[in-house]
Amino acid sequence: WIDEKSNVLESYKSLISKEFAGSIHSVNFRKPLIAAKSMNEWVYERSDGKISNFINPSTLSSSTRMILINSLMLKGSWESPFPTQNTGQQPFLRKDGTSVSCKMMRQSSELYYFENDDSQIVALPIENLNSHLAFVIFLPKKSPDDLYNFYYSQDEKKPEGFISYLQYLKKAYVNISIPKFVVSQKLNLIPLYRSLGIN
């Protein structure tokens, strides 16, 4: 998504189209509501209506020249499905110690699992995908107020962090209850581009 006053080489447009199956769109960033609406519609369509309002108009300004948006949506079923009849409202404990009622999915089945004194790790494989893909949950065994310490101890004290636990996952019979969820993420690419020498 580029500002309408910017020019893009035809050779680059061709490369984006042929090599990445992408497209280049022109918008007027000086009209942030209209520009954001166009981008959000694009994201909404490509996420089958799962992601809306991804771009906040307040993040756009007259100095914005380009926004790169990529959409990756995994459509797969859990290898071990959560039975619909086991989904219901339950309390979910938040990091501040309070709880909120939300839809929780539950199942008891054989899954990839590991635990030690500090952590519980479970992998939920996704079926019907060509690659070996799983959604991995890392859960601290201590109180919710230790959540940040749990994360940063993995990130900073151990160079390999959470990834080192994956080698210990073994099939085990597990009772699991997790909230129904949607995951999305925004990344600021400016530091990455600057590290590549693009200013």
Backbone as JSON, one array per atom type, in Angstrom:
{
  "sequence": "WIDEKSNVLESYKSLISKEFAGSIHSVNFRKPLIAAKSMNEWVYERSDGKISNFINPSTLSSSTRMILINSLMLKGSWESPFPTQNTGQQPFLRKDGTSVSCKMMRQSSELYYFENDDSQIVALPIENLNSHLAFVIFLPKKSPDDLYNFYYSQDEKKPEGFISYLQYLKKAYVNISIPKFVVSQKLNLIPLYRSLGIN",
  "N": [[0.87, -1.16, 0.0], [0.88, 1.99, -1.1], [1.59, 5.5, -0.96], [-0.41, 7.63, -2.94], [0.98, 9.54, -4.33], [3.44, 8.53, -4.73], [5.78, 6.8, -6.81], [6.13, 3.62, -8.36], [8.4, 1.36, -9.71], [7.74, -0.32, -12.77], [8.95, -2.77, -13.17], [9.31, -3.64, -10.58], [6.67, -3.89, -9.69], [5.9, -5.99, -11.32], [7.59, -8.02, -10.38], [6.62, -8.3, -7.73], [4.07, -9.25, -8.26], [4.5, -11.64, -9.82], [6.42, -13.21, -8.39], [5.62, -13.18, -5.69], [2.91, -13.32, -5.64], [1.55, -11.02, -5.05], [0.13, -7.69, -4.7], [0.08, -4.21, -5.59], [-1.22, -1.36, -4.13], [-2.6, 1.9, -4.43], [-3.08, 4.55, -2.17], [-4.45, 7.4, -0.45], [-2.73, 8.7, 1.98], [-3.1, 11.0, 3.35], [-5.68, 11.15, 3.86], [-6.64, 9.54, 6.23], [-8.81, 7.98, 7.27], [-10.18, 6.95, 5.04], [-8.08, 5.6, 3.74], [-7.34, 3.7, 5.71], [-9.73, 2.29, 5.85], [-9.83, 1.05, 3.31], [-7.57, -0.65, 3.45], [-8.26, -2.22, 5.67], [-10.55, -3.52, 4.73], [-9.4, -5.15, 2.78], [-7.8, -6.85, 4.41], [-9.83, -8.02, 5.94], [-11.3, -9.45, 4.0], [-9.36, -11.34, 3.15], [-8.96, -12.78, 5.43], [-11.14, -14.28, 5.79], [-13.15, -12.89, 7.1], [-12.31, -12.92, 9.73], [-10.48, -11.13, 10.81], [-10.71, -7.83, 11.65], [-10.59, -4.22, 11.4], [-7.77, -3.88, 11.48], [-5.84, -1.99, 10.77], [-5.33, 1.01, 12.34], [-6.68, 4.17, 11.88], [-5.42, 6.31, 13.19], [-2.75, 5.71, 13.2], [-1.8, 6.43, 10.79], [-0.38, 8.99, 8.75], [0.33, 12.15, 7.1], [2.94, 11.86, 6.42], [3.31, 9.2, 5.98], [4.42, 6.74, 3.76], [4.45, 4.13, 2.81], [2.87, 1.01, 3.45], [3.27, -2.28, 4.35], [1.42, -5.1, 4.01], [0.69, -8.35, 4.95], [-1.05, -11.38, 4.65], [-1.68, -14.24, 6.42], [-3.29, -17.13, 6.78], [-4.16, -19.93, 8.53], [-5.92, -22.7, 7.74], [-7.02, -25.26, 9.27], [-7.81, -28.29, 10.97], [-7.9, -29.27, 14.4], [-5.81, -31.99, 15.17], [-6.59, -33.61, 17.2], [-9.68, -33.12, 17.91], [-11.6, -30.62, 19.71], [-14.37, -31.54, 21.46], [-17.58, -30.3, 20.67], [-19.65, -30.36, 22.55], [-18.26, -30.13, 24.88], [-17.57, -27.51, 25.13], [-17.99, -24.53, 26.84], [-19.13, -21.85, 29.02], [-16.73, -20.7, 31.29], [-14.71, -19.75, 34.13], [-11.82, -17.76, 33.48], [-8.56, -17.27, 34.45], [-6.9, -14.24, 34.83], [-3.82, -12.32, 34.33], [-3.68, -10.43, 36.37], [-4.81, -11.65, 38.5], [-7.56, -11.61, 38.71], [-10.67, -12.99, 37.48], [-12.37, -13.85, 34.42], [-15.36, -14.58, 32.71], [-15.5, -16.83, 30.06], [-15.77, -18.48, 26.81], [-14.75, -21.74, 26.95], [-12.79, -24.33, 25.59], [-12.67, -27.84, 25.9], [-10.91, -30.93, 26.4], [-9.96, -34.37, 26.74], [-7.28, -36.19, 25.97], [-4.69, -37.97, 24.11], [-1.8, -36.21, 23.84], [1.06, -34.23, 22.79], [3.29, -33.59, 25.35], [4.92, -31.92, 28.11], [6.32, -31.35, 31.32], [7.87, -29.48, 34.0], [9.32, -28.22, 37.07], [8.66, -25.53, 36.8], [7.1, -25.11, 34.49], [4.46, -25.99, 32.14], [3.98, -27.63, 29.13], [2.24, -28.04, 26.16], [1.5, -29.48, 23.02], [-0.59, -28.94, 20.32], [-1.31, -30.64, 17.65], [-1.95, -29.84, 14.2], [-4.09, -31.05, 11.76], [-4.17, -32.34, 8.35], [-2.39, -30.68, 7.0], [0.44, -30.03, 4.95], [2.9, -29.64, 6.16], [4.61, -30.34, 9.25], [2.89, -29.18, 11.73], [2.05, -27.44, 14.68], [0.17, -26.05, 17.38], [1.59, -24.58, 20.06], [1.45, -24.5, 23.54], [2.63, -22.73, 26.28], [2.72, -22.82, 29.69], [2.89, -21.23, 32.8], [3.59, -22.67, 36.02], [3.35, -21.36, 38.35], [1.96, -18.57, 40.26], [-0.27, -16.13, 38.65], [0.87, -13.55, 38.79], [3.5, -13.93, 38.34], [3.82, -14.07, 35.67], [5.16, -12.34, 33.8], [7.8, -12.64, 34.68], [8.1, -15.33, 34.18], [7.99, -15.39, 31.36], [10.19, -13.67, 30.66], [12.32, -14.96, 31.89], [12.63, -17.16, 30.3], [13.28, -15.94, 27.93], [15.56, -14.34, 28.33], [17.42, -15.46, 30.25], [17.99, -17.96, 29.32], [19.48, -18.71, 26.39], [18.33, -20.3, 24.4], [15.71, -20.32, 25.13], [12.15, -20.83, 25.18], [12.08, -22.69, 23.12], [13.81, -24.79, 23.63], [12.41, -26.61, 25.15], [10.86, -28.11, 23.43], [12.07, -30.43, 22.52], [11.6, -32.23, 24.51], [8.99, -33.0, 24.49], [6.52, -35.48, 24.79], [4.21, -38.09, 23.98], [1.3, -38.08, 25.92], [-1.43, -38.68, 28.15], [-3.68, -36.14, 28.43], [-5.55, -33.68, 30.18], [-7.1, -30.92, 28.99], [-7.97, -27.49, 28.96], [-8.85, -24.68, 27.28], [-9.26, -21.22, 26.3], [-11.51, -20.23, 23.64], [-10.07, -18.74, 20.8], [-8.53, -16.07, 18.86], [-5.71, -15.22, 16.98], [-3.58, -12.53, 16.25], [-1.07, -10.38, 14.83], [0.98, -7.46, 14.8], [3.79, -6.08, 13.21], [6.58, -3.95, 13.54], [8.47, -2.94, 11.0], [10.5, -1.16, 10.61], [12.95, -1.09, 12.27], [14.1, -3.5, 11.38], [14.43, -3.07, 8.6], [16.22, -0.92, 8.74], [18.42, -2.22, 9.86], [19.17, -3.63, 7.68], [20.2, -1.73, 6.14], [18.45, -0.04, 4.87], [17.11, 3.04, 4.8]],
  "CA": [[0.0, 0.0, 0.0], [1.78, 3.14, -1.21], [0.93, 6.79, -1.12], [-0.76, 7.84, -4.34], [1.95, 10.44, -4.97], [4.7, 7.81, -4.91], [5.85, 5.99, -8.02], [6.76, 2.32, -8.21], [8.89, 0.85, -10.99], [6.94, -1.39, -13.36], [9.67, -4.02, -12.97], [9.05, -4.07, -9.2], [5.27, -4.36, -9.67], [5.89, -7.3, -11.97], [8.23, -8.94, -9.45], [5.69, -8.54, -6.62], [2.97, -10.04, -8.78], [4.92, -12.97, -10.27], [7.17, -13.99, -7.4], [4.99, -13.21, -4.38], [1.44, -13.31, -5.82], [1.1, -9.83, -4.33], [-0.37, -6.57, -5.49], [0.4, -2.89, -5.05], [-2.4, -0.51, -4.13], [-2.35, 3.31, -4.11], [-4.05, 5.19, -1.27], [-4.1, 8.74, -0.02], [-2.5, 8.64, 3.43], [-3.54, 12.26, 3.94], [-7.07, 10.86, 4.23], [-6.4, 8.28, 6.96], [-10.02, 7.15, 7.46], [-10.44, 6.25, 3.78], [-6.96, 4.68, 3.51], [-7.47, 2.59, 6.66], [-10.91, 1.5, 5.46], [-9.43, 0.21, 2.17], [-6.66, -1.7, 3.91], [-8.99, -3.12, 6.56], [-11.41, -4.36, 3.9], [-8.51, -6.14, 2.17], [-7.46, -7.83, 5.45], [-11.07, -8.71, 6.31], [-11.61, -10.42, 2.94], [-8.37, -12.4, 3.1], [-8.99, -13.58, 6.67], [-12.5, -14.85, 5.85], [-13.93, -12.15, 8.08], [-11.83, -13.17, 11.1], [-9.71, -9.99, 11.3], [-11.26, -6.54, 11.22], [-9.97, -3.05, 12.02], [-6.36, -4.17, 11.72], [-5.12, -0.72, 10.66], [-5.98, 2.11, 13.03], [-6.4, 5.41, 11.13], [-4.55, 7.22, 13.93], [-1.34, 5.38, 12.94], [-1.45, 6.96, 9.47], [-0.18, 10.44, 8.72], [0.71, 12.65, 5.77], [4.32, 11.44, 6.13], [3.33, 7.77, 5.65], [4.67, 6.51, 2.34], [4.18, 2.74, 2.42], [2.54, 0.01, 4.47], [3.33, -3.63, 3.81], [0.47, -5.97, 4.72], [0.67, -9.73, 4.48], [-2.09, -12.14, 5.32], [-1.42, -15.67, 6.5], [-4.35, -17.76, 7.54], [-4.07, -21.39, 8.51], [-7.21, -23.36, 7.87], [-6.8, -26.66, 9.57], [-8.54, -28.78, 12.15], [-7.05, -29.91, 15.4], [-5.69, -33.43, 14.98], [-7.47, -34.14, 18.25], [-10.66, -32.03, 18.02], [-12.29, -30.32, 20.97], [-15.8, -31.83, 21.27], [-18.45, -29.13, 20.84], [-20.43, -30.48, 23.78], [-17.39, -29.79, 26.01], [-17.3, -26.08, 25.13], [-18.96, -23.81, 27.65], [-18.63, -20.71, 29.8], [-15.95, -21.04, 32.48], [-13.82, -18.63, 34.5], [-10.44, -17.78, 32.99], [-7.75, -16.46, 35.36], [-6.04, -13.28, 34.14], [-2.52, -12.12, 34.99], [-3.81, -9.61, 37.58], [-5.43, -12.46, 39.55], [-9.02, -11.62, 38.57], [-11.11, -13.94, 36.47], [-13.4, -13.41, 33.52], [-16.07, -15.7, 32.14], [-15.34, -16.91, 28.6], [-16.0, -19.8, 26.24], [-13.57, -22.6, 27.08], [-12.82, -25.63, 24.91], [-12.07, -28.86, 26.78], [-10.79, -32.29, 25.91], [-9.03, -35.29, 27.38], [-6.77, -37.04, 24.9], [-3.25, -38.15, 24.06], [-1.18, -35.07, 23.18], [2.48, -34.06, 23.1], [3.26, -32.88, 26.63], [6.1, -31.93, 29.0], [6.27, -30.43, 32.46], [8.92, -29.51, 35.01], [8.89, -27.48, 38.26], [8.2, -24.18, 36.46], [6.31, -24.96, 33.27], [3.73, -27.06, 31.47], [3.98, -27.37, 27.69], [1.44, -28.99, 25.39], [1.43, -29.17, 21.59], [-1.83, -29.38, 19.69], [-1.03, -30.77, 16.22], [-2.99, -29.47, 13.24], [-4.11, -32.09, 10.73], [-4.44, -32.0, 6.95], [-1.45, -29.71, 6.45], [1.59, -30.76, 4.43], [4.04, -29.55, 7.07], [4.34, -30.75, 10.63], [2.55, -27.91, 12.37], [1.3, -27.57, 15.93], [0.01, -24.87, 18.23], [2.26, -24.96, 21.31], [1.06, -23.66, 24.68], [3.55, -22.71, 27.41], [1.95, -22.35, 30.84], [3.65, -21.23, 34.06], [2.92, -23.4, 37.09], [3.23, -20.49, 39.51], [0.83, -17.63, 40.25], [-0.31, -15.26, 37.47], [1.72, -12.35, 38.9], [4.83, -14.3, 37.88], [3.75, -14.3, 34.23], [6.24, -11.64, 33.1], [9.05, -13.29, 35.05], [8.11, -16.6, 33.44], [8.35, -15.11, 29.97], [11.53, -13.11, 30.51], [13.34, -15.93, 32.28], [12.85, -17.99, 29.12], [13.81, -15.13, 26.84], [16.85, -13.73, 28.62], [18.37, -16.27, 31.01], [18.36, -19.12, 28.52], [19.51, -18.26, 25.0], [17.42, -21.07, 23.55], [14.36, -19.99, 25.55], [11.08, -21.82, 25.15], [12.29, -23.69, 22.07], [14.54, -25.95, 24.15], [11.48, -27.58, 25.73], [10.17, -28.9, 22.41], [12.71, -31.74, 22.38], [11.16, -33.11, 25.6], [7.57, -33.34, 24.35], [6.22, -36.89, 24.57], [2.78, -38.38, 24.03], [0.78, -38.34, 27.26], [-2.87, -38.42, 28.26], [-3.75, -34.79, 29.0], [-6.82, -32.95, 30.29], [-6.77, -29.53, 28.64], [-9.07, -26.54, 28.84], [-8.31, -23.41, 26.8], [-10.29, -20.34, 25.74], [-11.58, -20.06, 22.19], [-9.19, -17.61, 20.58], [-8.05, -15.63, 17.55], [-4.38, -14.65, 17.15], [-3.1, -11.67, 15.17], [0.12, -9.67, 15.27], [1.51, -6.39, 13.96], [5.23, -5.95, 13.37], [7.2, -2.73, 13.06], [9.6, -3.39, 10.19], [11.52, -0.12, 10.47], [14.27, -1.52, 12.77], [14.63, -4.56, 10.51], [14.91, -2.45, 7.37], [17.45, -0.14, 9.04], [19.53, -3.16, 10.05], [19.57, -4.06, 6.33], [20.76, -0.57, 5.45], [17.39, 0.71, 4.18], [16.7, 4.13, 5.68]],
  "C": [[0.91, 1.21, 0.0], [0.96, 4.41, -1.35], [0.73, 7.07, -2.6], [0.22, 8.76, -5.07], [3.3, 9.77, -5.19], [4.63, 6.97, -6.17], [6.58, 4.69, -7.72], [7.18, 1.84, -9.6], [8.02, -0.3, -11.48], [7.61, -2.75, -13.14], [9.44, -4.56, -11.55], [7.62, -4.58, -9.06], [5.18, -5.76, -10.24], [6.49, -8.37, -11.04], [7.28, -9.31, -8.31], [4.57, -9.47, -7.07], [3.39, -11.48, -9.1], [5.54, -13.81, -9.16], [6.46, -14.15, -6.05], [3.47, -13.26, -4.44], [0.83, -12.13, -5.06], [0.58, -8.77, -5.27], [0.0, -5.27, -4.8], [-0.83, -2.01, -5.22], [-1.99, 0.92, -3.78], [-3.47, 3.83, -3.22], [-3.56, 6.59, -0.94], [-3.96, 8.74, 1.5], [-2.87, 9.95, 4.12], [-5.03, 12.19, 4.3], [-7.08, 9.52, 4.97], [-7.64, 7.4, 7.13], [-10.29, 6.32, 6.21], [-9.35, 5.22, 3.5], [-7.07, 3.46, 4.42], [-8.64, 1.68, 6.28], [-10.55, 0.56, 4.3], [-8.55, -0.95, 2.61], [-7.39, -2.71, 4.8], [-9.95, -4.03, 5.79], [-10.6, -5.49, 3.25], [-8.18, -7.25, 3.18], [-8.68, -8.67, 5.81], [-11.42, -9.79, 5.29], [-10.65, -11.6, 2.95], [-8.3, -13.24, 4.37], [-10.37, -14.22, 6.86], [-13.33, -14.2, 6.96], [-13.49, -12.32, 9.52], [-11.12, -11.94, 11.68], [-10.32, -8.71, 10.74], [-10.55, -5.42, 11.96], [-8.51, -3.29, 12.39], [-5.53, -2.89, 11.7], [-5.93, 0.36, 11.35], [-5.65, 3.4, 12.27], [-5.45, 6.36, 11.84], [-3.07, 6.91, 13.73], [-0.87, 5.9, 11.59], [-1.28, 8.47, 9.55], [0.23, 10.86, 7.3], [2.15, 12.25, 5.41], [4.42, 9.94, 5.82], [3.5, 7.61, 4.16], [4.29, 5.1, 1.9], [3.81, 1.92, 3.64], [2.53, -1.34, 3.79], [2.39, -4.49, 4.65], [0.54, -7.35, 4.09], [-0.39, -10.47, 5.28], [-1.73, -13.61, 5.26], [-2.5, -16.27, 7.37], [-4.23, -19.26, 7.4], [-5.46, -21.96, 8.72], [-6.93, -24.83, 8.08], [-7.61, -27.03, 10.8], [-7.53, -29.32, 13.14], [-6.99, -31.4, 15.07], [-6.54, -34.17, 16.0], [-8.5, -33.05, 18.54], [-11.21, -31.86, 19.43], [-13.77, -30.58, 20.74], [-16.66, -30.6, 21.58], [-19.21, -29.18, 22.15], [-19.6, -30.16, 25.03], [-17.06, -28.31, 26.09], [-18.4, -25.37, 25.91], [-18.31, -22.68, 28.41], [-17.93, -21.22, 31.06], [-15.13, -19.83, 32.88], [-12.42, -18.84, 33.95], [-9.65, -16.8, 33.84], [-6.82, -15.56, 34.56], [-4.79, -13.02, 34.96], [-2.62, -11.27, 36.25], [-4.51, -10.36, 38.71], [-6.94, -12.5, 39.48], [-9.4, -12.65, 37.51], [-12.23, -13.33, 35.63], [-14.06, -14.65, 32.93], [-15.9, -15.69, 30.62], [-15.62, -18.33, 28.13], [-14.7, -20.59, 26.31], [-13.82, -23.91, 26.34], [-12.12, -26.63, 25.82], [-11.97, -30.19, 26.04], [-9.83, -33.07, 26.79], [-8.56, -36.24, 26.29], [-5.25, -37.15, 24.99], [-2.65, -37.04, 23.22], [0.31, -35.07, 23.5], [2.59, -33.13, 24.29], [4.61, -32.98, 27.33], [5.84, -30.99, 30.15], [7.5, -30.59, 33.33], [8.43, -28.67, 36.19], [8.27, -26.13, 37.93], [7.12, -24.13, 35.39], [5.52, -26.21, 32.91], [3.68, -26.68, 30.0], [3.15, -28.45, 27.02], [1.4, -28.52, 23.94], [0.15, -29.77, 21.03], [-1.59, -29.46, 18.18], [-2.24, -30.39, 15.37], [-2.94, -30.48, 12.1], [-4.34, -31.49, 9.35], [-3.56, -30.89, 6.42], [-0.19, -30.47, 6.04], [2.78, -30.72, 5.37], [3.62, -30.05, 8.45], [4.13, -29.47, 11.43], [1.73, -28.17, 13.62], [1.21, -26.22, 16.62], [0.54, -25.28, 19.59], [1.9, -23.96, 22.41], [2.09, -23.85, 25.78], [2.8, -22.1, 28.59], [2.82, -22.36, 32.09], [2.88, -21.98, 35.13], [2.71, -22.54, 38.33], [2.09, -19.5, 39.32], [0.9, -16.69, 39.05], [0.58, -14.03, 37.57], [3.16, -12.64, 38.51], [4.9, -14.44, 36.36], [4.89, -13.61, 33.48], [7.58, -12.27, 33.43], [9.21, -14.61, 34.31], [8.57, -16.38, 32.01], [9.8, -14.65, 29.86], [12.63, -14.06, 30.96], [13.65, -16.86, 31.1], [13.62, -17.21, 28.06], [15.24, -14.67, 27.09], [17.86, -14.66, 29.29], [18.85, -17.48, 30.22], [18.35, -18.7, 27.06], [18.51, -19.0, 24.11], [15.96, -20.87, 23.93], [13.39, -21.15, 25.5], [11.36, -22.98, 24.19], [12.96, -24.95, 22.61], [13.6, -27.01, 24.7], [10.89, -28.52, 24.69], [10.77, -30.3, 22.26], [12.23, -32.74, 23.44], [9.69, -33.53, 25.48], [7.41, -34.83, 24.03], [4.72, -37.08, 24.65], [2.37, -38.72, 25.47], [-0.72, -38.05, 27.25], [-3.04, -37.13, 29.05], [-5.2, -34.32, 29.07], [-6.49, -31.49, 30.03], [-8.04, -28.71, 28.48], [-8.47, -25.19, 28.46], [-9.44, -22.54, 26.26], [-10.34, -20.44, 24.22], [-10.84, -18.77, 21.87], [-8.98, -17.29, 19.11], [-6.7, -14.96, 17.81], [-4.07, -13.75, 15.96], [-1.91, -10.88, 15.72], [0.49, -8.59, 14.28], [3.0, -6.27, 14.25], [5.69, -4.61, 12.81], [8.47, -3.13, 12.32], [10.72, -2.36, 10.06], [12.88, -0.55, 11.04], [14.91, -2.6, 11.9], [15.19, -3.96, 9.23], [16.18, -1.64, 7.62], [18.64, -1.04, 9.24], [20.04, -3.68, 8.71], [20.15, -2.91, 5.52], [19.74, 0.24, 4.67], [16.88, 1.79, 5.13], [15.54, 4.94, 5.09]]
}
